[in-house]
Amino acid sequence: MSDSRFRVLVVDDEEVVVSLVRDALEDEGVDIDGALSGPEALSCIEKNPCDLIITDIRMPGMDGIQLVTRVREKNPDVQVIFMTGYANLNSAKDAIKQGASDYIMKPFELVEIRQAVRRALDALRQAAESSQTAKLNHLTDLNQVLFTANDRSSLITSSLQFAMLHQKAHFGSIVVLDGDQGSSSVITVTDDGLIHVELPQETAMGLAGAMERGRLERPAVISAIGDLPPFAGNRREALAESIRPPWMTPGVSAVAVPVRRAGDISALMFLGFQDDTVTIREADLTFLSITATQLAMSLDNLSLLDETRQAYRRLKELQDETIELEKMATRGQLSAEIGHELNNFLGVVAGNLSLLDFNVKKQKFENIERYVSTMTETIEKMKRFTGNLMDLRTGSSARETLSFDQTIREVIDYLRPQKRFRDVSIFVARIDEDIPFEADSTQILQLLYNLFNNAADATIDSDRREITVRVEKKSDRGRFRFAISDTGIGFPEDVLRKAFNEKFTTKKTGHGFGLVVCRRIVDQHGGTVNVHSQQGQGATIVIEFPMAAKEAVPA
C-alpha cells in the first residue's frame, strides 16, 4: 500500500510492445509492471496498484477502454495513455471520455512515449502536491477544532474523525493509554456514533509495558495488530487481540498512527480501508504524523491548563486562608492596642481613686472635687473609646452599603488615641459628598487599619510624622478614589516592584502578608491599587473602588 515512487503498468497483447515501452522508460525513475491482457492487468493491479496505465485500445477479450473503466471504479485518479494502431473517431472519443493523458499512434518513436509519460507524471506530481497542500490547509481546521475542544475526550475523537475524513478512511479507532491512572480504553467510530470500551486494568498495564518494549516511531501500514513491533511474538497475541478494532478483519487494510507525548505513546490511532487497493503514500503518512503531533500537543496543553486551574484554585484558597490569618493577626494587634489604651485609662482612674481614698482618710477634702472630676472625664474618654470600637463593627462579614467617608472618619477617630499615632498628624481633605460603597465592612476596616498602621510605622524615623488622606468621586466613571500619603522613608525601587504582589516586609518583626492581603481585599471589591514613592520622600497609595448604586444607610 505504501509507495514513494510512481508505478506504471504497460498493457498490450504483443509482448514486444510491452518490452519496448519498458526499455524506453528504464531511466525515468518509475517502477514498471507489464501485462498481456486486460484480465492480467487487473490481477496485477490487485497486487500492486499503479499510478499510470499505458494500454493498447484494441485487445482480445477486454479492450483498453474496458480495462480503464474497471480500474477507475476503484481509483478514479489513475492517469492513462492510450496506444493504438487503428485510430478512428470513435476510439478517440472513447479515449477523451476516459480522460486520457495522451493518445499515441503505433508505431511510435521512443522519445514520443517518454515525453507522454513525463507529461503524465508531471500531472500526477501536481495533483499530489495540490492534495497535500489542501491537507496542510485543513490542519488549520484541525487546530481550530482542537482549540475549541475543552476536554480530553473531545480532543481525541475530533482528531480521529479529522484523520478519517481527510484520508478517506472507511473505519477508525483509537486506543487511549493513561499510564498515570493505569487505565486504557478503545474508541471506535461507527455510523451510529462512538463506541467507547474500557479495558481491564491488567490489560492496560500490559499495553503500557508493550509500548515501552516495542518501539513504534511513526505511522505504519499494517494488515493485523500483530504486525506492530509492540505486539510481535506469540506471547502478545492476546494483548494485541484486546485492542483489535472490530472492523479489522481479513481483507481490510489499515494504518497505525502512534500519538507520542514526552517520548511515550499515549494513544494509538487506527484508520481502516475496505480493500488493500487504496494507495497510502509517504506524504499521507507524514500528514498523519503531523495530525498525531498536534493531538499530542493539544493533550499536553490541556493537561497544563488543568494543572494551572488546580493551582489557581489552590492559590485562591491560600489567599483566603491568608486573609483569615491576617484578620486574626489584626485582631491580635487590636486587642493589644485596646488593652494598652484601657490600661492607661484605668491607671488614671485607679490613681485618682487611690488619692481620693487617701485624702478622705486624712480628712482633707479640698482636692476631692478635682479627683472626682478627673475620674469622670477619664471614664467619659473610655466610653468614647469603646463606642468607637462598637462603631467599627469588627464582627461583620456580609456585604452592605457603607458610607466610605464616614468609615474613614470612624477609623481615624479610633486610631488617633493609640500610642502608635500619638506623634502622628492625620490630615483629611474635606469630603463634600457622601460616597456610598458596597463592601464587606470587616475587610475594608482591615484594609484601612493595615494602610494607616503601615503609614505611621513608615514615619517613625522622620522629622515630620504626617499622614494625609484624600477621597474624591469620579462620577463620570461611577468610581471613587482613596489616597493615603505619608512623610516616611518611602519604598526603594526594588521593593516598589514587589509592593502588593508578593510577600515582603521592611519591618524587623513584620510577617510580610499585610500588603498582599490589602491587594486581595481590593481585588475582591472590584478595585485597583497603585503605589507612588521615592526612597526618602514618603509614599502615596491610591485605591479606586466602584461606588454603590444606592445611597448608604446612615449609621
Phi, psi and omega in degrees: 000327184264134185204132179258352178247153176285144180245131182246134177246122179257124184235123176199144181283356175253118185298328182296326178291316178301315180297320181296315180293321176305310182297321183294330185258008186303325184258017183268002178071036179233160173268134187238130171244156179231150178213146184257005179200168178297310179301319178297323179296317179298318178298319179296319181293327177302322181278318184225092179304142184246164179258332184222132176247126172249109189225145172289150180277311184267108177220148181292149176081286179233116182279177185295323179296316178296320179300310182296323178301316179296316183295320185285351173295328180256331182226084185291347183268000182296139177272150185224134169239121179266141174242143176203146174256001183230067183291138171208173185296321182294316180295323178296319178297317179298320179297318179296319178300325180278003179067041183299139175289326182203166183220108189247135179270137172272147350287152183237158174277149180300322180297328180293316180292323179297314181297320179296318179295318180299319178296319179294319180293323177299319178296321177296317180297316180297319179295320179295316179296318179297319179296315181291324177298318178298320180294318179295323176296325179292340177298333175297320177298319179297317179303317180295318179298313182293327181293322183276342178288128185246016175215160187298317183297319180295320178301313185292310183292324178296319179294319179297313181294325177297313180297319178298316183298314188273349172257002181056040179281145179275333183226160177202138175215157175218132177262121183257123180255130177237088184297325182295322182266353181065038182224161177212157178211159178240124178249127181237134177274128177233173178296334182266358181136221183244140172250123183245117182241121176278136180266149178301153183299322179299318178295319180300317179295321178295321178296317180300317179293320180296319180294328178287322184281319184253105186287133173235102191274328187210170180304144183220144176276129183222163173245347179205156180300325182296348178287342184280142181308318181298340185245013178291138179111147185297327185289348184251012180297318181295321179295317178297319181295329183294337181245008180293123177300147183298338181273350184278091181237167178306134180098348177258122179267160186211162172238131177258128184238112178283139174251111187255135173230124181055037176087344181255151178282120178255347177202156180227112183264137177238129173246132184244149180232141189296335177214166186269018178271353177287129182268122175255111183271170179301321180296326177294318179296322177296317178300316179294325177296319178295317178301316179296320179296318179295321177298315180299317179296320180294321177295319177298315180297321179294321177298316178298320179296318178298317178296320179295318178298317179296318179296321180293318177299318180293323179297317179297320177298317180295322178296319178297319177296322179297318178299317179296319177296320178294324176300315180296318179295319179296317179294326175297317177297317178301315180300317179296316180295315180299314179301318180297314181294315179297322177298322177298312179299313181296327177297319178295315180297314182296319180296315180290326177295320178295318178295321178299312180299316181298314183289326176297315179297329181272002181062032176254110188251358186292334183257000185300317182300321180294319180296316180295318180298318179297317179295321180296314178299321180293320178296323176297319177298319178297320180295317178296320180297311180290331176296319176298322178298319178295321181293334183290342174049053185293347180272356184284147177221349182274156176288138177210163179272112182259162167263106187298320181296323178291321178298319178302313182297319179297317180297316181295318178300324179288323186281326189305318182288347186289152184303321183300334187250008187293331178257011183254129175268126180249119180250131178243117177297145185301133178249111187276337186234151174289140181241102179285139186215119177274116189202165168276108187299326180298314181292321180293320176296321176297317178300310182294320180299316179298315183295316180293319178298316179297319180296317179295316180296327181293338184263006186305319183262013182267151176291323177249119179254093184228144174233130180241134182240133176229136176228129180217147178278146169240070190300327181294339179249002180067029183227168172224157184241134176241125180234133177236122183242148177227166179255033185274204188280346181075178179256131168299158185300319181292327178286324180302322180294334182266346186305131178070357185248337178209164183292122174198160177209149174253003181264147181295325182251013182284151178261350171086002182266347190307304183288328176299317179295320178302314180299318180296318180294316178300314180300317182295338180257017176070025183256178175230153181223139176221150178235135178237125184198153167226140184301129180086356183235027176077184182214150174231125177252124184245125180236134174247135177233153171285140176281153177288153180287333181246160181288152179289145175280127182303139181287000000 
